Amino acid sequence: MHPKPVVSKAQYTEAEAAQQLGIPVEDLRTLIRRHIVVEESDATNAPMTTFQPSDLLVLRLLAKSQIPAAV
C-alpha cells in the first residue's frame, strides 16, 4: 500500500494547518501568538483564521526552531 500523496490546498483551517505541521492546535496557536501576533488583543479579536500554503511554510520553519537541539 502506498502512502497518500500530500494534496496542496489553497487554504487550510486551523486544525488542518496544525495537522500539516504535525503539531497540536494549541502549539500552532502558541507559535502564532509568540511570533506573528503583535498584541494579545489582536489574538483574541481575530476572526476565524485560514492559512495559505506559504503560511504553512513559515510556520513549519518557526515550529522547527522551537525544537531543542540534541546534545
Buried (B, 14 or more C-beta within 10 A) or exposed (E): EEEEEEEEBEEBBBEBBBBBBEBEBEBBBBBBEEBEBEEEEEBEEEEEBBBEEEBBEBBBEBBEEEEEEEE
